[in-house]
């Protein structure tokens, strides 16, 4: 007999790829109420909502841009109008300019850092008043610790994200809140095809991977939800 789903969760960047799979797994196994953030593509958002609702989970879509602090504040105002408790927060949004670091423009750097790293810290700060105990997970990527071609803005910002995870994990450990990060290698998502020479990158990765396959969204979701 499946255990009663008793948690309330927030997933940012949750309507496509890894984020969508995390939402589906949360709804199937843990959560009775799920807040899903996205910034564009209403069609995919509504599709994700309907898929999650099939598991009997109550879903609230939050269309807010993680690049802007005031948008995050408004998102949490919406959350607080519905619940006074959050048990889980999973951070999945990421953007990349798909070019070498030496060609990244200041505005591209700023928005990438804001979405990929700063927004995670801001969201955690906003979660704390209603998260007495719980789990927080940030999804990072391979470019945080090794060179990936045309990953110039993403890689350094993911390194910043992982550093934030380490600091928060230490600072919040005594309060009963666990903070973890999941660093994925190449994962089969729509974003992977946006890389120049993506097929060559996948081919090279397969040569160095004993399983002879790249990751999929289920692999990452299983790791995110391994408490």
PELIN-V793238 format. One record per helix or strand of 2 or more residues. SS is the DSSP state (H for helix, E for strand). FROM is the first residue (numbers start at 1). LEN is the number of residues. If there is no record, write none. Layout:
BEGIN
[[SS FROM LEN] [SS FROM LEN]]
END
This chain:
BEGIN
[[E 7 6] [H 17 13] [E 31 8] [H 42 12] [E 58 6] [H 69 12] [E 88 4] [H 101 3] [H 106 25] [E 134 8] [H 142 3] [H 152 24] [E 177 8] [H 190 5] [H 198 10] [H 217 8]]
END
